[in-house]
Amino acid sequence: MKFLLDENISKLTAKFLTQLGHIVLRVKEINPGMEDYQVLELAVNERSIIVTLDKDYGELIFKEGKPHSGVLFLRLENQTQDNTINTLRWFLSIYSDKKLINKFVTVTEKQGKLAVRFKKKKLQN
């Protein structure tokens, strides 16, 4: 799978995903300070799934109709890099890449429990 990590996702998380065999791009290394719509465009061009802690992507996709190739939005109470990695480990052990492509996936942590919600909006070219 190919991931594009938003600026709020750590380098350690990138290393974790790479060790699992995924291709990982980081906004911080490509162009720090990119606007969210630019990150969406880059992800579409790279056919990458965005991993983020930022809810603004949902507004861009569902309210403004921006195209995307997949977003994994982590709504975590505990946003430490360790919890982010543990959440991704859990999620990726259950769901395949086919569940992420062209989907907006929200993983919500509430009182230490995780829940997953999928929304689909196809890539528009």
N, C-alpha and C positions, 0 to 999 in steps of 0.2 A: 504494500500500500504506500501511497505517497502523501505525506502530510506537509502542510505549511503551518508553522507555529506562529501564532500572533505574538506581539511583543510582550504580552503578560505571561507567557509560558517560558519556563527557565531552560537554560542550556543543559542542565542535568536531565530534564525531561526529554530533550532532543537526543541526548546520549542513550537514554533508556530505550526510546523507540528505534533508534539505529541498531542497537544491540539485538532487538527483536527481528531485525532484517528489513525494516521499513526505510524508505527514502524520506529524508527529513530536510526541509528548507526552513530557515528562520528569518522572519521579517527583520529582526535586529541585525542580521548579517547582510541582508539584501539591501534594505533601504529604511533605516530607522526613522520613525516619525511618519510613515506612510499613513494616509487616510484610510479608513475602513473600506471605502468603495474601491480604492486602489488595491488593497489586499484581496478583495473579492475578485477583481479583474485578474490579478496575478495568479490566483488559485485556479481560475477557469483556464487561463493560458497554459498553466503547468499541469492541469488535470489533477490538482491536489485537494485534499480535504483539510479545511482550516480547523485547527484546534485552538480554542479561545476561552477566556473567562469573561468576555465582553458581550453583553446582550444586544449591542447595537446592530450586529449582523442580522438578527431576526427582523428588525425594522427595515433594514435595507432590502432584504429579500422579500418579505411578505407585505410590507406597506408600499415600498417603492418599486417592487418588481425587478430588482437587480438579479441577474443570472448568477448561478453558483454551481460548483461541482460537488459540494458537500461541506457541511459544517458540523463540528462536534463542540457544542457549547457546554462547558462545565460550570454548573451553578453550585459551587462548593461553599459550605459554611467555613471550612478550614481550607484556605487557599495556599497552604505551604506547598513547596515543591514535592515533599514526600507524600502528602495526601493526593496531590495531582497525579503523581506516578502510580500510587496505589489504586486510584480510581481508574486510570487508563489500563493498568494491568487487569483489573477486574472486568472492565468493559470489553477489552479485546479478547479476553479468555472466553467470553460468552458470544459475542457478535462478530460475524465475519465482515470482510471489507464490502461485500455486496449489500450489507445493511446500511453502509455509510454513503455509498456513491449516490450523488444527487439528492441526498436527504439532509434535512436540518434535524440533528439529534441533540436533545437536551438530556444531560445527566444531572439530576438534582440530588443534593445531599441535604437531608433533613434529619436532625437528631441522630446523626451517624449512619443513617440508612440511605441507600442509593436507589433511585428510581430513574427509568429511562423512558423518554417519549420521542417518537419519530414523527416528523412532518416531511412530506414530499413536495418538492417543487422542482420540476425538471430543468436541466440546463438549457438555456436558450441561446442559440447562436444565429 
